[in-house]
Amino acid sequence: MKRLKLVSIMLAAALALPAVAACGKKVTPPSSSVVASQTTVIETTTEALAPVINRGDDETTTTYYTEETEAPTAATTPEPETTTTEEEEPDPTPTPTPKPTSKPKPTPSVKIVTHVKDEANVIKDDAALEAKLVEFEKATKIIPVVYTVKTDLKGDEFRTYTKNIYKNNFKDQNHFLIVYRVGKKGGGWSWTTSIGSKAYNKLKKAGIHSTYSNDLSKALNSNKDRGKGFISFFNKAQKTITGK
């Protein structure tokens, strides 16, 4: 009997040892908890690295599109070339080439507060053209400006001049600026345009971004009155853009 009790006590002690050992082990969480924790970290990292979009680009960047046309000038008879039969001895000391001293001409400070500024005095009825341009703006949301000036600038200098007129007067992208020039002493006329990107996109949507320069040239060439030429051009452009 005593031996049976001793065996029972030893058996109970043996069964209790695994339970005690289990109390000292670390419990590993289920695999699903680890996956959820990793997913949260990935989502947080993705949001932190998302790019920041600058919404001010459209308002601060102006895209310019320029066209230039010039009236043909009368042909002139070239002067006869003169020749000399005397031979000159070459100069043993070559003359050094002088460095250019001319600086780029600054753009005059021109302030444009209306749709028409006729400094060249080539528009007979400024009020009629102003009324047309106001109507065009209301119908298309494009702001047209016609500026005429007497200057001998041509080519790249005239195009740069036109761009600077835009920069100095307009801070938006909705203007359609036409600068029309005549020489200070006559000798032909030409024009350039400087167009904001939003205005250009509207011309492109209407399908006249690649044809407006030809239309303007035709309108000006067919009207000695430059004001009527501009009105004719904007009438046609307005109908095309609005469909009315």
C-alpha positions in Angstrom: 0.0 0.0 0.0 2.8 2.4 0.9 4.6 1.4 -2.3 1.5 2.2 -4.4 1.2 5.7 -2.9 4.8 6.4 -3.6 4.4 5.5 -7.2 1.3 7.7 -7.5 3.2 10.7 -6.0 6.2 10.2 -8.4 3.8 10.0 -11.4 2.0 13.2 -10.4 5.4 15.0 -10.1 6.4 13.9 -13.6 3.2 15.2 -15.1 3.6 18.6 -13.4 7.1 19.2 -14.7 6.1 20.0 -18.4 3.5 22.5 -17.2 6.1 24.3 -15.1 8.6 24.4 -18.0 6.0 25.7 -20.3 5.5 28.8 -18.1 9.1 29.9 -18.9 8.8 29.9 -22.7 8.0 32.9 -25.0 4.8 32.7 -26.9 5.1 33.3 -30.7 2.2 35.2 -32.1 0.2 33.8 -35.0 1.7 34.4 -38.5 -1.4 36.5 -39.5 -0.4 39.2 -36.9 3.0 39.6 -38.4 1.6 40.0 -41.9 -0.8 42.7 -40.7 2.0 44.7 -39.1 4.1 44.6 -42.2 1.2 45.7 -44.4 0.7 48.8 -42.2 4.4 49.8 -42.5 4.3 49.5 -46.3 1.2 51.7 -46.6 2.8 54.3 -44.3 6.0 54.4 -46.4 4.1 54.7 -49.6 2.2 57.8 -48.5 5.4 59.4 -47.2 7.1 59.1 -50.6 4.2 60.3 -52.7 5.3 63.2 -55.0 4.1 66.7 -54.3 2.5 68.3 -57.4 3.1 72.1 -57.8 -0.2 73.6 -58.9 1.4 77.0 -59.6 3.3 75.9 -62.8 0.5 77.0 -65.2 0.4 80.4 -63.6 4.1 81.2 -63.6 5.3 79.7 -66.9 4.5 81.6 -70.1 4.8 79.8 -73.5 5.4 82.1 -76.4 4.5 81.4 -80.0 5.8 83.9 -82.6 5.1 84.5 -86.2 6.4 87.3 -88.4 5.5 88.6 -91.8 6.6 91.6 -93.7 5.3 93.5 -96.6 7.3 93.1 -99.8 9.5 96.2 -100.6 10.0 97.6 -104.0 13.0 96.2 -105.9 16.0 98.4 -106.0 18.6 98.6 -108.8 22.0 97.5 -107.4 24.8 100.0 -107.7 27.6 99.0 -110.2 30.6 97.6 -108.5 33.8 99.6 -108.6 37.2 98.0 -109.2 40.7 99.3 -108.9 43.7 98.3 -111.0 46.3 99.5 -108.5 48.0 96.8 -106.4 48.5 97.6 -102.8 51.3 96.1 -100.7 50.1 93.9 -97.9 50.4 95.3 -94.4 53.0 93.2 -92.5 51.2 93.9 -89.1 47.6 92.6 -89.1 45.1 94.8 -87.5 43.5 93.1 -84.5 39.7 92.6 -84.7 38.0 95.0 -82.4 35.7 93.5 -79.7 32.0 94.3 -80.2 30.9 97.2 -77.9 27.2 97.2 -78.7 24.9 96.0 -76.0 21.4 94.5 -76.5 18.8 97.2 -76.7 16.5 97.3 -73.7 12.8 96.9 -74.2 11.1 100.3 -73.7 8.7 100.5 -70.8 5.4 100.1 -72.5 2.2 100.1 -70.4 -0.9 98.6 -72.1 -4.1 99.0 -70.2 -6.7 98.6 -73.0 -7.1 96.2 -75.9 -5.7 98.7 -78.4 -2.6 100.8 -78.2 -1.9 102.6 -81.5 1.5 104.4 -81.1 2.2 104.1 -84.8 -1.0 105.9 -85.7 -2.1 103.3 -88.3 -5.6 102.6 -87.1 -8.2 105.0 -88.2 -11.0 104.0 -85.7 -9.5 102.8 -82.4 -12.9 102.7 -80.8 -14.3 100.3 -83.4 -11.4 97.9 -83.0 -11.5 98.2 -79.2 -15.2 97.2 -79.2 -14.5 94.2 -81.4 -11.7 93.0 -79.1 -13.9 93.3 -76.1 -16.6 91.3 -77.8 -14.0 88.7 -78.8 -12.8 88.4 -75.2 -16.3 87.9 -73.8 -17.1 85.2 -76.4 -13.8 83.2 -76.2 -12.2 84.1 -72.8 -9.1 84.9 -74.8 -7.8 88.5 -74.2 -6.7 90.0 -77.5 -4.4 93.0 -77.6 -3.2 95.0 -80.6 -0.1 97.2 -80.1 1.3 99.2 -83.0 4.7 100.8 -82.8 7.3 102.6 -85.0 10.5 100.7 -84.8 13.3 99.4 -87.1 13.6 96.2 -85.2 13.3 93.1 -87.3 13.8 89.3 -87.0 14.9 87.9 -83.7 15.2 91.4 -82.1 11.6 92.1 -83.0 10.4 88.7 -81.7 12.3 89.3 -78.4 10.8 92.7 -78.2 7.3 91.2 -78.5 8.0 88.6 -75.8 9.2 91.3 -73.4 6.1 93.4 -74.1 4.0 90.4 -72.9 6.2 89.7 -69.9 6.2 93.3 -68.8 2.4 93.7 -69.1 0.6 90.4 -68.5 1.2 87.8 -65.7 -1.5 85.3 -66.9 -1.7 82.8 -69.8 -4.8 84.1 -71.5 -3.5 87.0 -73.6 -3.1 87.0 -77.4 -0.8 89.9 -78.1 -0.2 91.2 -81.7 2.6 93.7 -82.1 2.4 95.5 -85.5 5.4 97.6 -86.5 6.2 100.1 -89.3 9.7 101.4 -89.9 10.6 104.8 -88.4 11.2 106.1 -91.9 8.8 103.8 -93.8 10.1 100.8 -95.6 7.5 98.1 -95.0 5.7 96.7 -92.0 5.6 93.4 -90.1 4.0 91.9 -87.1 4.7 89.2 -84.4 2.5 87.5 -81.9 3.1 86.4 -78.3 0.4 84.1 -77.0 -0.1 82.7 -73.5 -0.3 78.9 -73.2 -4.0 78.9 -72.1 -5.0 81.1 -75.0 -2.9 79.0 -77.4 -4.6 75.8 -76.2 -8.0 77.3 -77.0 -6.8 78.2 -80.5 -5.5 74.6 -80.9 -8.8 73.1 -79.7 -10.6 75.2 -82.4 -8.1 74.0 -85.0 -6.7 77.5 -85.9 -3.4 77.4 -84.0 -1.6 76.6 -87.3 -3.6 78.8 -89.6 -4.2 82.0 -87.7 -1.0 83.6 -89.0 -2.0 83.1 -92.6 -5.5 84.5 -91.8 -4.0 87.6 -90.2 -1.7 88.2 -93.1 -4.5 88.0 -95.6 -6.7 90.3 -93.5 -4.0 92.9 -93.2 -2.9 92.7 -96.9 -6.5 93.1 -98.1 -7.3 96.1 -96.0 -5.3 99.3 -96.2 -7.2 100.4 -93.1 -5.3 98.3 -90.5 -8.1 98.6 -88.0 -10.6 97.0 -90.4 -8.0 94.3 -91.2 -7.7 93.3 -87.5 -11.5 93.4 -87.1 -11.9 91.1 -90.1 -9.4 88.7 -88.6 -11.0 88.6 -85.2 -14.5 88.2 -86.6 -13.4 85.1 -88.5 -11.5 83.7 -85.5 -14.4 84.3 -83.1 -16.8 82.4 -85.4 -14.4 79.4 -85.7 -13.8 79.2 -81.9 -17.4 79.6 -80.8 -19.1 78.0 -83.8 -21.5 80.9 -84.1 
